[in-house]
Amino acid sequence: MEANAILLARFDEDFREQAGIDNRTYDALLHVFEAGPSGIRMTDLAHEVVLTKAGLTSLIDRLEERSLLQRVPDPADRRSFRITLTEEGTRVFGAAARIHVAGIRDRVGRHLSDEEAQTVIEVFERIKAANLDPS
């Protein structure tokens, strides 16, 4: 837990200094980016990010004010919206993703052999999968 907290704090510093965003913003932008051009429903995004529904709504409001994200009507359900990246959001996410990859390489990767890195990836993927559906 200490290593995780330290890494998250360093990544947050990197994002704030170099991209003008924080970890939560990066996390939201990442999931919206991964959803593709059609975006992601708020309900689905809520399952992906580590925020309460109210916290996510507040974050989306702030990111929409900064013109990083936008709400668009969901063509499959007129009662809901999808969240998509704006052009500025795509630019900011791209810059932040490069910062994140460099940070992972510098703060984690250079301290592990290729075999150790692969083991870490496999272990955390199993842990993530097991805890997404704890049944």
C-alpha positions in Angstrom: 0.0 0.0 0.0 2.9 2.4 0.7 4.5 1.8 -2.7 1.1 2.3 -4.3 0.5 5.6 -2.4 4.0 6.9 -3.2 3.6 6.0 -6.9 0.2 7.7 -7.1 1.5 10.8 -5.4 4.4 11.0 -7.9 2.2 10.4 -10.9 -0.2 13.1 -9.6 2.8 15.5 -9.3 3.9 14.7 -12.8 0.4 15.2 -14.2 -0.1 18.5 -12.4 3.3 19.9 -13.3 3.4 18.8 -16.9 -0.2 18.5 -18.1 -2.3 20.6 -15.7 -4.5 17.7 -14.6 -4.6 15.3 -11.6 -4.8 11.5 -11.3 -8.6 11.4 -11.2 -8.8 13.5 -14.4 -6.3 11.2 -16.1 -8.3 8.1 -15.0 -11.5 9.6 -16.4 -9.9 10.7 -19.6 -8.3 7.3 -20.0 -11.5 5.4 -19.8 -13.3 7.8 -22.1 -10.5 7.5 -24.6 -10.5 3.7 -24.4 -14.3 3.7 -25.1 -13.6 5.1 -28.5 -15.4 7.9 -30.5 -18.9 6.9 -29.4 -17.9 7.5 -25.8 -19.0 5.8 -22.6 -22.2 5.9 -20.6 -22.0 7.6 -17.2 -23.1 4.4 -15.6 -20.3 2.4 -17.2 -17.7 5.1 -16.5 -18.8 5.0 -12.8 -17.8 1.3 -12.7 -14.4 2.1 -14.2 -13.2 5.0 -12.1 -12.8 4.9 -8.3 -15.3 7.6 -7.4 -18.8 7.8 -6.0 -21.6 8.6 -8.4 -21.8 12.2 -7.0 -18.0 12.5 -7.2 -18.0 11.4 -10.8 -20.8 13.8 -11.7 -18.8 16.6 -10.2 -15.7 15.6 -12.0 -17.5 15.4 -15.3 -19.0 18.8 -14.7 -15.5 20.3 -14.1 -14.0 18.6 -17.1 -16.9 19.7 -19.3 -16.3 23.3 -18.0 -12.6 22.9 -19.1 -13.8 21.7 -22.5 -12.0 18.3 -22.0 -15.2 16.2 -22.1 -18.7 16.6 -23.4 -22.0 15.0 -22.7 -23.8 13.8 -25.9 -27.3 12.2 -26.1 -27.1 8.4 -26.2 -28.7 7.4 -29.5 -29.7 4.0 -27.9 -31.4 5.6 -24.9 -32.7 9.2 -25.1 -32.9 9.4 -21.3 -29.1 9.1 -20.9 -25.9 10.6 -22.1 -22.5 9.4 -23.3 -19.3 11.0 -22.3 -16.9 11.8 -25.2 -13.5 13.5 -25.4 -13.4 16.9 -27.0 -10.5 17.9 -29.3 -8.8 19.6 -26.4 -9.5 16.5 -24.2 -7.9 14.3 -26.8 -4.8 16.6 -26.9 -4.5 16.7 -23.0 -5.0 13.0 -22.7 -2.3 12.3 -25.3 0.2 14.5 -23.5 -0.7 13.0 -20.1 -0.5 9.4 -21.5 3.1 10.1 -22.6 3.9 11.5 -19.2 2.3 8.4 -17.6 4.2 5.9 -19.7 7.5 7.7 -19.0 6.7 7.7 -15.3 5.9 4.0 -15.3 9.1 3.3 -17.2 11.2 5.5 -14.8 9.5 4.8 -11.5 8.7 1.1 -11.9 10.1 -0.5 -15.1 13.7 0.4 -14.7 13.7 -1.4 -11.3 12.4 -4.7 -12.7 13.8 -7.3 -15.1 11.6 -8.1 -18.0 10.6 -11.4 -16.3 9.7 -9.6 -13.1 7.7 -6.9 -15.0 5.7 -9.7 -16.8 5.0 -11.4 -13.4 3.8 -8.1 -11.9 1.5 -7.5 -14.8 0.0 -11.0 -14.6 -0.5 -10.9 -10.8 -2.2 -7.5 -10.8 -4.4 -8.5 -13.8 -5.6 -11.5 -11.8 -6.1 -9.4 -8.7 -8.1 -6.8 -10.6 -10.3 -9.4 -12.3 -11.0 -11.2 -9.1 -12.0 -8.1 -7.3 -14.1 -6.6 -10.1 -16.4 -9.6 -9.7 -15.9 -10.9 -6.2 -18.4 -13.8 -6.5 
